[in-house]
Amino acid sequence: MTQPLLEVSNVTLGIGRAGPTIVKDASLSIAPGEIVGIVGESGSGKTMLGRAILGLSPAPVGLVSGDIRFKGRSLGALDDAGLRAMRGSGVTMVFQEPMTSLNPSMRIGQQLDEGLALHGGIGRRERKARILDMLGRVGIADGERALAAYPHEFSGGMRQRIMIASAMLMRPALLVADEPTTALDAVTQRDVMDLLVGLTREHGTAVILISHDLPMVARYSDRILVMQTGEIVEEGRTAELLVTPKHDYTRKLLASLPVRAPARATPENAPIVSVENLKVDFPVRAGLFGRRGVKHAVRDVNLEIRPGEVLAVVGGSGSGKTTLARVIAGLTRNQGGRVLFNGHGIEPGAPGYADYRRNCQMVFQDPFSSLDPRMKVGALVAEGLRALPDVPASHYARRVEEALTNVTLDPSFAKRFPHELSGGQRQRVAIARALIRRPSFVIADEAVSALDVTVRAQVLRLLADLQSKFGFACLFITHDLAVVEQIADRVIVMHEGRIVEEGTRDAILDTPRHAYTRRLLNAIPILETTPAGGVELRWRNEPAAADAT
């Protein structure tokens, strides 16, 4: 038998010798060229285990017991120089957020050259040739221009491609990919993962794929390890583990995947929000001193949202969906067209403007950045009541308690600060703040994209329950088509600032007409439930195994 490339034996990670345990008695082995997925909720320890393999655990976290061996050598026996050498052509990592792991003050060329200069043992000309070749292979056509650019000049998908190029330039034996596609749209996710897996297969690189995206892990991994509160609770070959999960926690994860809700009949009332021929342009320039230009973010968009319905807007990064939402919310100015709320314009001073401001609320993607860290939850939620003349200040505490209860939080959370809450709890606070005014229209911009699978399921059920209870209309911005299946009544597909297709949820998902819609739908695999309590992987618009016979 081939000797394992990596052996993790009974590893326990903790904060000091007597502090909390983060990873407990974890063991795994990886063969050369194998792809192993590690899944679990936030806080399960999967990222800490991945970082420990490279000796990159944050300062308070240390190896309490156990051993990590790479190519037969124990990491504990390596000094700093030995660890740096191992991280060259031995083990490397693709981090979750490339904007924070790429140096914003250094040009891309300098950052890509850094590792090769330190570990490659080759001259400057050969290093540049290898870098340009790798940039071309990851889909960046103008390599020379990219070398002179800074990270902020690229989209999220392009930055992730640069991170993959940086890692694969070293031709590592083992790649640790930590949530490599979390913030990417469906098409970019598939492009990035196909690229990553293709390059690793070509070089025989083994991969540890850390993610809470179960369909993506199921598509690309040979084996899956499931982690819960620091422990590996189940592992096995991907297909076998998914079809017949043995551990209760694995079954819980699989049961939390979004499923299509029955179609609802929504009344054909006059629209609460109308968008007519909307146009939004942003000034742009190429490089620091480059020529100025204009980006057409939204072009000639028309749509209607009726009371009580959920309209989902989907599309790739840069399609204009968030810009559209921000214009409707009054947070971004448009250069043409208009937005009507109950038949009136939303410009300040227009008839009905006060009604629009009271009844239009927004839930943002990242509650940690949209909630003031200096304010307690009670004050944050009560903020929305200040402009309501019919609610005296003496009633604020009762309304806050009611709002927190509606989002299944104990009223005692009013005394906490945002940093004392989990990601799911912060998103519930953001929803409570939006709904405390009992608005008739809510915009949710990627409100569940950063949440792990079980918390996402809870928040989606909560939104559906609240929408049914209060009857507000909802504009739901998302790149996750599985979420669309669960929550939407109608769907709009945007591409390059325009609406390319719209219709009922079932019509868009089952019989898409536009080529871009079909590309979106075919980018992400589906996990369908099986009688054994597991799931089975298949691609959308392909028959299930049972149907194909």
TORLO-568483 format. One record per residue (C-alpha): residue in one letter; residue number from 1; x, y, z. Coordinates in steps of 0.05 Angstrom, whole numbers, plus 5000, padded with zeros to 4 digits. Example, Ala and Ser with C-alpha at 12.3 -4.5 7.8 and 13.67 -1.06 7.14 Angstrom:
BEGIN
[rec "A" 1 [5246 4910 5156]]
[rec "S" 2 [5273 4979 5143]]
//
This chain:
BEGIN
[rec "M" 1 [5000 5000 5000]]
[rec "T" 2 [5022 5071 4986]]
[rec "Q" 3 [5044 5109 5048]]
[rec "P" 4 [4993 5164 5066]]
[rec "L" 5 [5014 5234 5046]]
[rec "L" 6 [4985 5263 5110]]
[rec "E" 7 [4969 5229 5175]]
[rec "V" 8 [4932 5264 5231]]
[rec "S" 9 [4933 5221 5293]]
[rec "N" 10 [4889 5234 5354]]
[rec "V" 11 [4899 5310 5349]]
[rec "T" 12 [4869 5354 5403]]
[rec "L" 13 [4873 5430 5395]]
[rec "G" 14 [4859 5476 5452]]
[rec "I" 15 [4872 5545 5481]]
[rec "G" 16 [4930 5530 5527]]
[rec "R" 17 [4934 5465 5566]]
[rec "A" 18 [4874 5480 5611]]
[rec "G" 19 [4831 5523 5563]]
[rec "P" 20 [4772 5504 5519]]
[rec "T" 21 [4781 5446 5470]]
[rec "I" 22 [4771 5466 5397]]
[rec "V" 23 [4787 5400 5363]]
[rec "K" 24 [4783 5334 5401]]
[rec "D" 25 [4819 5270 5384]]
[rec "A" 26 [4815 5279 5309]]
[rec "S" 27 [4847 5227 5263]]
[rec "L" 28 [4849 5224 5187]]
[rec "S" 29 [4896 5204 5131]]
[rec "I" 30 [4901 5227 5059]]
[rec "A" 31 [4932 5190 5001]]
[rec "P" 32 [4969 5226 4945]]
[rec "G" 33 [4920 5255 4895]]
[rec "E" 34 [4859 5243 4939]]
[rec "I" 35 [4805 5296 4951]]
[rec "V" 36 [4776 5295 5021]]
[rec "G" 37 [4718 5340 5041]]
[rec "I" 38 [4708 5364 5113]]
[rec "V" 39 [4638 5390 5128]]
[rec "G" 40 [4604 5417 5190]]
[rec "E" 41 [4572 5478 5219]]
[rec "S" 42 [4608 5542 5239]]
[rec "G" 43 [4648 5527 5302]]
[rec "S" 44 [4656 5453 5287]]
[rec "G" 45 [4732 5460 5285]]
[rec "K" 46 [4742 5444 5211]]
[rec "T" 47 [4781 5508 5195]]
[rec "M" 48 [4824 5502 5257]]
[rec "L" 49 [4842 5431 5238]]
[rec "G" 50 [4860 5454 5168]]
[rec "R" 51 [4904 5510 5193]]
[rec "A" 52 [4938 5464 5243]]
[rec "I" 53 [4961 5420 5185]]
[rec "L" 54 [5002 5479 5159]]
[rec "G" 55 [5025 5501 5229]]
[rec "L" 56 [4983 5564 5221]]
[rec "S" 57 [4939 5559 5283]]
[rec "P" 58 [4925 5628 5313]]
[rec "A" 59 [4969 5646 5373]]
[rec "P" 60 [4922 5624 5430]]
[rec "V" 61 [4909 5556 5398]]
[rec "G" 62 [4960 5501 5406]]
[rec "L" 63 [4969 5426 5397]]
[rec "V" 64 [4949 5395 5464]]
[rec "S" 65 [4961 5322 5443]]
[rec "G" 66 [4968 5278 5382]]
[rec "D" 67 [5012 5284 5320]]
[rec "I" 68 [5009 5310 5249]]
[rec "R" 69 [5056 5276 5200]]
[rec "F" 70 [5068 5300 5128]]
[rec "K" 71 [5107 5251 5084]]
[rec "G" 72 [5126 5214 5147]]
[rec "R" 73 [5155 5275 5183]]
[rec "S" 74 [5122 5301 5246]]
[rec "L" 75 [5105 5375 5244]]
[rec "G" 76 [5123 5379 5318]]
[rec "A" 77 [5195 5362 5301]]
[rec "L" 78 [5202 5420 5252]]
[rec "D" 79 [5230 5489 5271]]
[rec "D" 80 [5206 5553 5238]]
[rec "A" 81 [5252 5543 5178]]
[rec "G" 82 [5228 5472 5169]]
[rec "L" 83 [5155 5494 5171]]
[rec "R" 84 [5169 5549 5119]]
[rec "A" 85 [5202 5498 5073]]
[rec "M" 86 [5144 5450 5081]]
[rec "R" 87 [5094 5505 5063]]
[rec "G" 88 [5130 5516 4997]]
[rec "S" 89 [5123 5455 4951]]
[rec "G" 90 [5094 5412 5007]]
[rec "V" 91 [5030 5441 5035]]
[rec "T" 92 [4994 5505 5015]]
[rec "M" 93 [4927 5537 5029]]
[rec "V" 94 [4872 5574 4992]]
[rec "F" 95 [4837 5618 5043]]
[rec "Q" 96 [4763 5634 5048]]
[rec "E" 97 [4765 5708 5032]]
[rec "P" 98 [4818 5727 4980]]
[rec "M" 99 [4809 5802 4992]]
[rec "T" 100 [4835 5794 5063]]
[rec "S" 101 [4890 5744 5045]]
[rec "L" 102 [4918 5784 4986]]
[rec "N" 103 [4960 5844 5006]]
[rec "P" 104 [4921 5907 4983]]
[rec "S" 105 [4985 5948 4979]]
[rec "M" 106 [5023 5900 4933]]
[rec "R" 107 [5013 5888 4859]]
[rec "I" 108 [4990 5819 4839]]
[rec "G" 109 [5055 5805 4803]]
[rec "Q" 110 [5096 5817 4867]]
[rec "Q" 111 [5050 5772 4908]]
[rec "L" 112 [5053 5715 4858]]
[rec "D" 113 [5128 5721 4851]]
[rec "E" 114 [5140 5720 4926]]
[rec "G" 115 [5131 5646 4938]]
[rec "L" 116 [5169 5625 4875]]
[rec "A" 117 [5227 5670 4893]]
[rec "L" 118 [5231 5640 4963]]
[rec "H" 119 [5219 5567 4946]]
[rec "G" 120 [5225 5557 4871]]
[rec "G" 121 [5301 5562 4861]]
[rec "I" 122 [5292 5592 4791]]
[rec "G" 123 [5310 5658 4759]]
[rec "R" 124 [5266 5719 4751]]
[rec "R" 125 [5252 5708 4676]]
[rec "E" 126 [5231 5636 4686]]
[rec "R" 127 [5188 5656 4746]]
[rec "K" 128 [5151 5708 4705]]
[rec "A" 129 [5140 5659 4648]]
[rec "R" 130 [5111 5608 4697]]
[rec "I" 131 [5066 5661 4729]]
[rec "L" 132 [5039 5685 4662]]
[rec "D" 133 [5026 5613 4641]]
[rec "M" 134 [4988 5599 4706]]
[rec "L" 135 [4947 5663 4700]]
[rec "G" 136 [4926 5641 4631]]
[rec "R" 137 [4906 5573 4656]]
[rec "V" 138 [4862 5602 4712]]
[rec "G" 139 [4824 5643 4661]]
[rec "I" 140 [4858 5711 4666]]
[rec "A" 141 [4872 5729 4594]]
[rec "D" 142 [4913 5793 4599]]
[rec "G" 143 [4967 5767 4646]]
[rec "E" 144 [5015 5826 4636]]
[rec "R" 145 [4961 5875 4657]]
[rec "A" 146 [4941 5832 4716]]
[rec "L" 147 [5013 5831 4742]]
[rec "A" 148 [5012 5907 4748]]
[rec "A" 149 [4943 5910 4780]]
[rec "Y" 150 [4922 5911 4853]]
[rec "P" 151 [4872 5862 4885]]
[rec "H" 152 [4816 5913 4890]]
[rec "E" 153 [4815 5919 4814]]
[rec "F" 154 [4788 5848 4807]]
[rec "S" 155 [4721 5816 4821]]
[rec "G" 156 [4712 5765 4877]]
[rec "G" 157 [4715 5708 4827]]
[rec "M" 158 [4779 5734 4795]]
[rec "R" 159 [4812 5744 4863]]
[rec "Q" 160 [4796 5672 4880]]
[rec "R" 161 [4828 5650 4814]]
[rec "I" 162 [4890 5690 4832]]
[rec "M" 163 [4893 5655 4900]]
[rec "I" 164 [4889 5587 4865]]
[rec "A" 165 [4944 5609 4817]]
[rec "S" 166 [4987 5630 4876]]
[rec "A" 167 [4977 5563 4910]]
[rec "M" 168 [4987 5519 4848]]
[rec "L" 169 [5049 5556 4825]]
[rec "M" 170 [5086 5519 4880]]
[rec "R" 171 [5061 5452 4853]]
[rec "P" 172 [5044 5429 4924]]
[rec "A" 173 [5034 5357 4945]]
[rec "L" 174 [4974 5378 4989]]
[rec "L" 175 [4926 5436 4982]]
[rec "V" 176 [4880 5458 5038]]
[rec "A" 177 [4821 5497 5009]]
[rec "D" 178 [4781 5532 5063]]
[rec "E" 179 [4711 5552 5038]]
[rec "P" 180 [4739 5570 4969]]
[rec "T" 181 [4671 5587 4939]]
[rec "T" 182 [4629 5615 4997]]
[rec "A" 183 [4616 5685 4969]]
[rec "L" 184 [4614 5666 4895]]
[rec "D" 185 [4554 5660 4849]]
[rec "A" 186 [4534 5592 4820]]
[rec "V" 187 [4569 5598 4753]]
[rec "T" 188 [4634 5625 4784]]
[rec "Q" 189 [4631 5571 4838]]
[rec "R" 190 [4631 5516 4786]]
[rec "D" 191 [4685 5550 4744]]
[rec "V" 192 [4730 5559 4804]]
[rec "M" 193 [4721 5488 4830]]
[rec "D" 194 [4730 5456 4761]]
[rec "L" 195 [4793 5497 4754]]
[rec "L" 196 [4820 5479 4823]]
[rec "V" 197 [4805 5405 4815]]
[rec "G" 198 [4833 5403 4744]]
[rec "L" 199 [4899 5434 4765]]
[rec "T" 200 [4906 5389 4826]]
[rec "R" 201 [4891 5326 4784]]
[rec "E" 202 [4943 5348 4733]]
[rec "H" 203 [4997 5354 4786]]
[rec "G" 204 [4974 5296 4830]]
[rec "T" 205 [4959 5343 4887]]
[rec "A" 206 [4917 5319 4945]]
[rec "V" 207 [4863 5366 4969]]
[rec "I" 208 [4828 5378 5036]]
[rec "L" 209 [4763 5414 5017]]
[rec "I" 210 [4733 5450 5077]]
[rec "S" 211 [4663 5476 5067]]
[rec "H" 212 [4591 5479 5092]]
[rec "D" 213 [4567 5474 5020]]
[rec "L" 214 [4545 5401 5018]]
[rec "P" 215 [4527 5397 4944]]
[rec "M" 216 [4595 5425 4924]]
[rec "V" 217 [4633 5378 4970]]
[rec "A" 218 [4591 5319 4946]]
[rec "R" 219 [4608 5337 4874]]
[rec "Y" 220 [4683 5341 4880]]
[rec "S" 221 [4707 5298 4939]]
[rec "D" 222 [4726 5224 4942]]
[rec "R" 223 [4713 5219 5016]]
[rec "I" 224 [4676 5262 5067]]
[rec "L" 225 [4690 5274 5141]]
[rec "V" 226 [4634 5304 5183]]
[rec "M" 227 [4655 5347 5243]]
[rec "Q" 228 [4611 5368 5302]]
[rec "T" 229 [4636 5411 5360]]
[rec "G" 230 [4708 5393 5347]]
[rec "E" 231 [4700 5318 5335]]
[rec "I" 232 [4698 5276 5272]]
[rec "V" 233 [4632 5240 5281]]
[rec "E" 234 [4628 5204 5214]]
[rec "E" 235 [4671 5191 5153]]
[rec "G" 236 [4666 5149 5090]]
[rec "R" 237 [4665 5147 5014]]
[rec "T" 238 [4624 5205 4989]]
[rec "A" 239 [4568 5168 4954]]
[rec "E" 240 [4559 5117 5010]]
[rec "L" 241 [4559 5169 5066]]
[rec "L" 242 [4508 5213 5030]]
[rec "V" 243 [4460 5157 5012]]
[rec "T" 244 [4462 5120 5079]]
[rec "P" 245 [4486 5168 5134]]
[rec "K" 246 [4496 5133 5200]]
[rec "H" 247 [4505 5190 5251]]
[rec "D" 248 [4446 5232 5274]]
[rec "Y" 249 [4485 5296 5262]]
[rec "T" 250 [4500 5277 5190]]
[rec "R" 251 [4426 5263 5179]]
[rec "K" 252 [4410 5331 5211]]
[rec "L" 253 [4457 5366 5162]]
[rec "L" 254 [4426 5331 5102]]
[rec "A" 255 [4356 5345 5127]]
[rec "S" 256 [4372 5419 5131]]
[rec "L" 257 [4383 5425 5055]]
[rec "P" 258 [4331 5470 5023]]
[rec "V" 259 [4273 5434 4989]]
[rec "R" 260 [4220 5462 4942]]
[rec "A" 261 [4160 5488 4978]]
[rec "P" 262 [4090 5480 4947]]
[rec "A" 263 [4072 5536 4900]]
[rec "R" 264 [4029 5590 4931]]
[rec "A" 265 [3971 5627 4900]]
[rec "T" 266 [3984 5701 4907]]
[rec "P" 267 [3928 5751 4893]]
[rec "E" 268 [3932 5793 4830]]
[rec "N" 269 [3929 5859 4866]]
[rec "A" 270 [3959 5925 4844]]
[rec "P" 271 [4035 5923 4854]]
[rec "I" 272 [4064 5952 4918]]
[rec "V" 273 [4130 5967 4882]]
[rec "S" 274 [4139 5982 4808]]
[rec "V" 275 [4204 5994 4772]]
[rec "E" 276 [4201 6028 4704]]
[rec "N" 277 [4259 6032 4654]]
[rec "L" 278 [4310 6037 4710]]
[rec "K" 279 [4381 6056 4692]]
[rec "V" 280 [4442 6061 4738]]
[rec "D" 281 [4512 6080 4716]]
[rec "F" 282 [4576 6080 4757]]
[rec "P" 283 [4640 6118 4737]]
[rec "V" 284 [4700 6072 4731]]
[rec "R" 285 [4772 6080 4709]]
[rec "A" 286 [4825 6030 4687]]
[rec "G" 287 [4884 6032 4736]]
[rec "L" 288 [4904 6088 4783]]
[rec "F" 289 [4913 6140 4728]]
[rec "G" 290 [4875 6106 4673]]
[rec "R" 291 [4820 6132 4628]]
[rec "R" 292 [4753 6144 4660]]
[rec "G" 293 [4692 6107 4635]]
[rec "V" 294 [4622 6086 4655]]
[rec "K" 295 [4596 6019 4679]]
[rec "H" 296 [4524 6006 4661]]
[rec "A" 297 [4503 5970 4725]]
[rec "V" 298 [4428 5968 4710]]
[rec "R" 299 [4397 5977 4641]]
[rec "D" 300 [4323 5987 4625]]
[rec "V" 301 [4297 5944 4682]]
[rec "N" 302 [4221 5937 4691]]
[rec "L" 303 [4188 5896 4746]]
[rec "E" 304 [4129 5893 4793]]
[rec "I" 305 [4123 5865 4863]]
[rec "R" 306 [4054 5850 4889]]
[rec "P" 307 [4032 5851 4962]]
[rec "G" 308 [4047 5787 4999]]
[rec "E" 309 [4092 5755 4946]]
[rec "V" 310 [4165 5736 4948]]
[rec "L" 311 [4203 5757 4885]]
[rec "A" 312 [4273 5727 4880]]
[rec "V" 313 [4326 5761 4838]]
[rec "V" 314 [4383 5716 4817]]
[rec "G" 315 [4445 5726 4774]]
[rec "G" 316 [4520 5724 4775]]
[rec "S" 317 [4566 5773 4810]]
[rec "G" 318 [4562 5840 4775]]
[rec "S" 319 [4494 5826 4744]]
[rec "G" 320 [4463 5887 4777]]
[rec "K" 321 [4417 5852 4827]]
[rec "T" 322 [4444 5886 4890]]
[rec "T" 323 [4447 5954 4855]]
[rec "L" 324 [4373 5945 4836]]
[rec "A" 325 [4356 5929 4909]]
[rec "R" 326 [4394 5990 4935]]
[rec "V" 327 [4358 6036 4886]]
[rec "I" 328 [4291 6009 4908]]
[rec "A" 329 [4312 6019 4981]]
[rec "G" 330 [4333 6091 4967]]
[rec "L" 331 [4406 6078 4981]]
[rec "T" 332 [4433 6088 4910]]
[rec "R" 333 [4413 6141 4860]]
[rec "N" 334 [4390 6122 4790]]
[rec "Q" 335 [4406 6158 4726]]
[rec "G" 336 [4341 6141 4690]]
[rec "G" 337 [4272 6111 4699]]
[rec "R" 338 [4234 6112 4765]]
[rec "V" 339 [4212 6070 4824]]
[rec "L" 340 [4140 6074 4848]]
[rec "F" 341 [4114 6053 4917]]
[rec "N" 342 [4039 6043 4918]]
[rec "G" 343 [4036 6084 4855]]
[rec "H" 344 [4077 6143 4880]]
[rec "G" 345 [4149 6162 4866]]
[rec "I" 346 [4201 6151 4922]]
[rec "E" 347 [4236 6218 4913]]
[rec "P" 348 [4240 6261 4976]]
[rec "G" 349 [4181 6308 4979]]
[rec "A" 350 [4138 6266 4932]]
[rec "P" 351 [4067 6247 4954]]
[rec "G" 352 [4072 6182 4993]]
[rec "Y" 353 [4147 6189 5008]]
[rec "A" 354 [4135 6184 5083]]
[rec "D" 355 [4093 6122 5073]]
[rec "Y" 356 [4150 6092 5031]]
[rec "R" 357 [4202 6106 5085]]
[rec "R" 358 [4159 6074 5139]]
[rec "N" 359 [4142 6012 5098]]
[rec "C" 360 [4207 5994 5061]]
[rec "Q" 361 [4260 5959 5102]]
[rec "M" 362 [4324 5922 5084]]
[rec "V" 363 [4361 5861 5112]]
[rec "F" 364 [4434 5863 5092]]
[rec "Q" 365 [4481 5805 5075]]
[rec "D" 366 [4529 5814 5133]]
[rec "P" 367 [4495 5832 5198]]
[rec "F" 368 [4561 5841 5234]]
[rec "S" 369 [4578 5902 5191]]
[rec "S" 370 [4506 5929 5189]]
[rec "L" 371 [4496 5927 5265]]
[rec "D" 372 [4531 5981 5305]]
[rec "P" 373 [4580 5943 5351]]
[rec "R" 374 [4574 5998 5404]]
[rec "M" 375 [4499 5990 5413]]
[rec "K" 376 [4462 5935 5450]]
[rec "V" 377 [4412 5892 5413]]
[rec "G" 378 [4352 5926 5446]]
[rec "A" 379 [4374 5995 5422]]
[rec "L" 380 [4390 5969 5352]]
[rec "V" 381 [4321 5937 5344]]
[rec "A" 382 [4285 5998 5374]]
[rec "E" 383 [4319 6045 5324]]
[rec "G" 384 [4265 6034 5274]]
[rec "L" 385 [4211 6060 5321]]
[rec "R" 386 [4239 6129 5329]]
[rec "A" 387 [4206 6158 5267]]
[rec "L" 388 [4137 6128 5282]]
[rec "P" 389 [4095 6184 5314]]
[rec "D" 390 [4041 6136 5338]]
[rec "V" 391 [4090 6094 5381]]
[rec "P" 392 [4111 6130 5445]]
[rec "A" 393 [4179 6116 5475]]
[rec "S" 394 [4146 6083 5534]]
[rec "H" 395 [4123 6027 5487]]
[rec "Y" 396 [4192 6013 5457]]
[rec "A" 397 [4213 5959 5507]]
[rec "R" 398 [4149 5920 5495]]
[rec "R" 399 [4155 5925 5420]]
[rec "V" 400 [4228 5903 5423]]
[rec "E" 401 [4210 5843 5466]]
[rec "E" 402 [4155 5825 5416]]
[rec "A" 403 [4202 5833 5357]]
[rec "L" 404 [4256 5789 5388]]
[rec "T" 405 [4204 5736 5406]]
[rec "N" 406 [4179 5737 5334]]
[rec "V" 407 [4249 5718 5309]]
[rec "T" 408 [4254 5663 5363]]
[rec "L" 409 [4304 5700 5407]]
[rec "D" 410 [4296 5706 5482]]
[rec "P" 411 [4280 5778 5503]]
[rec "S" 412 [4342 5776 5547]]
[rec "F" 413 [4383 5783 5483]]
[rec "A" 414 [4364 5857 5484]]
[rec "K" 415 [4420 5868 5535]]
[rec "R" 416 [4475 5837 5492]]
[rec "F" 417 [4522 5868 5442]]
[rec "P" 418 [4527 5841 5370]]
[rec "H" 419 [4595 5809 5382]]
[rec "E" 420 [4564 5765 5437]]
[rec "L" 421 [4518 5731 5386]]
[rec "S" 422 [4529 5677 5334]]
[rec "G" 423 [4522 5692 5259]]
[rec "G" 424 [4452 5663 5258]]
[rec "Q" 425 [4431 5703 5319]]
[rec "R" 426 [4458 5767 5289]]
[rec "Q" 427 [4418 5755 5226]]
[rec "R" 428 [4355 5744 5268]]
[rec "V" 429 [4369 5811 5302]]
[rec "A" 430 [4375 5844 5233]]
[rec "I" 431 [4308 5814 5213]]
[rec "A" 432 [4276 5837 5279]]
[rec "R" 433 [4302 5908 5267]]
[rec "A" 434 [4272 5908 5197]]
[rec "L" 435 [4204 5881 5218]]
[rec "I" 436 [4193 5920 5283]]
[rec "R" 437 [4159 5975 5242]]
[rec "R" 438 [4114 5921 5212]]
[rec "P" 439 [4131 5943 5141]]
[rec "S" 440 [4093 5922 5079]]
[rec "F" 441 [4156 5912 5037]]
[rec "V" 442 [4223 5880 5057]]
[rec "I" 443 [4287 5873 5016]]
[rec "A" 444 [4332 5815 5036]]
[rec "D" 445 [4400 5821 5002]]
[rec "E" 446 [4438 5755 5006]]
[rec "A" 447 [4409 5748 5076]]
[rec "V" 448 [4430 5675 5085]]
[rec "S" 449 [4491 5668 5040]]
[rec "A" 450 [4542 5671 5097]]
[rec "L" 451 [4505 5622 5142]]
[rec "D" 452 [4519 5548 5149]]
[rec "V" 453 [4468 5497 5127]]
[rec "T" 454 [4429 5486 5191]]
[rec "V" 455 [4426 5560 5211]]
[rec "R" 456 [4407 5578 5139]]
[rec "A" 457 [4349 5528 5143]]
[rec "Q" 458 [4326 5559 5209]]
[rec "V" 459 [4329 5631 5182]]
[rec "L" 460 [4292 5612 5118]]
[rec "R" 461 [4237 5578 5157]]
[rec "L" 462 [4234 5640 5202]]
[rec "L" 463 [4228 5687 5142]]
[rec "A" 464 [4173 5644 5111]]
[rec "D" 465 [4134 5642 5177]]
[rec "L" 466 [4141 5717 5188]]
[rec "Q" 467 [4121 5732 5116]]
[rec "S" 468 [4060 5688 5124]]
[rec "K" 469 [4043 5721 5191]]
[rec "F" 470 [4052 5794 5172]]
[rec "G" 471 [4038 5789 5097]]
[rec "F" 472 [4095 5834 5073]]
[rec "A" 473 [4121 5832 5002]]
[rec "C" 474 [4194 5811 4996]]
[rec "L" 475 [4248 5823 4945]]
[rec "F" 476 [4298 5767 4958]]
[rec "I" 477 [4367 5776 4927]]
[rec "T" 478 [4408 5712 4924]]
[rec "H" 479 [4457 5671 4883]]
[rec "D" 480 [4435 5606 4917]]
[rec "L" 481 [4385 5571 4872]]
[rec "A" 482 [4368 5521 4926]]
[rec "V" 483 [4343 5578 4970]]
[rec "V" 484 [4300 5603 4911]]
[rec "E" 485 [4266 5535 4909]]
[rec "Q" 486 [4246 5540 4982]]
[rec "I" 487 [4223 5612 4988]]
[rec "A" 488 [4205 5645 4921]]
[rec "D" 489 [4138 5654 4886]]
[rec "R" 490 [4167 5687 4824]]
[rec "V" 491 [4239 5693 4798]]
[rec "I" 492 [4275 5745 4757]]
[rec "V" 493 [4342 5728 4725]]
[rec "M" 494 [4391 5785 4714]]
[rec "H" 495 [4453 5785 4670]]
[rec "E" 496 [4498 5844 4655]]
[rec "G" 497 [4448 5894 4684]]
[rec "R" 498 [4387 5869 4647]]
[rec "I" 499 [4330 5822 4662]]
[rec "V" 500 [4338 5764 4614]]
[rec "E" 501 [4281 5720 4640]]
[rec "E" 502 [4224 5723 4690]]
[rec "G" 503 [4167 5678 4711]]
[rec "T" 504 [4139 5635 4765]]
[rec "R" 505 [4189 5596 4807]]
[rec "D" 506 [4170 5529 4778]]
[rec "A" 507 [4171 5554 4706]]
[rec "I" 508 [4241 5584 4714]]
[rec "L" 509 [4271 5525 4750]]
[rec "D" 510 [4238 5470 4709]]
[rec "T" 511 [4232 5499 4639]]
[rec "P" 512 [4283 5556 4632]]
[rec "R" 513 [4283 5590 4564]]
[rec "H" 514 [4344 5635 4564]]
[rec "A" 515 [4413 5605 4555]]
[rec "Y" 516 [4441 5644 4615]]
[rec "T" 517 [4386 5617 4660]]
[rec "R" 518 [4402 5546 4638]]
[rec "R" 519 [4476 5559 4652]]
[rec "L" 520 [4459 5583 4722]]
[rec "L" 521 [4415 5524 4737]]
[rec "N" 522 [4465 5473 4710]]
[rec "A" 523 [4523 5501 4750]]
[rec "I" 524 [4504 5472 4817]]
[rec "P" 525 [4487 5399 4831]]
[rec "I" 526 [4424 5377 4869]]
[rec "L" 527 [4422 5332 4930]]
[rec "E" 528 [4356 5295 4929]]
[rec "T" 529 [4330 5257 4989]]
[rec "T" 530 [4331 5181 4990]]
[rec "P" 531 [4287 5132 5029]]
[rec "A" 532 [4345 5116 5075]]
[rec "G" 533 [4346 5187 5102]]
[rec "G" 534 [4405 5207 5059]]
[rec "V" 535 [4414 5245 4993]]
[rec "E" 536 [4434 5228 4922]]
[rec "L" 537 [4475 5274 4877]]
[rec "R" 538 [4451 5293 4808]]
[rec "W" 539 [4455 5353 4762]]
[rec "R" 540 [4394 5396 4748]]
[rec "N" 541 [4354 5380 4685]]
[rec "E" 542 [4382 5310 4685]]
[rec "P" 543 [4336 5251 4704]]
[rec "A" 544 [4346 5218 4772]]
[rec "A" 545 [4374 5148 4771]]
[rec "A" 546 [4306 5118 4784]]
[rec "D" 547 [4275 5158 4727]]
[rec "A" 548 [4329 5140 4677]]
[rec "T" 549 [4314 5065 4679]]
//
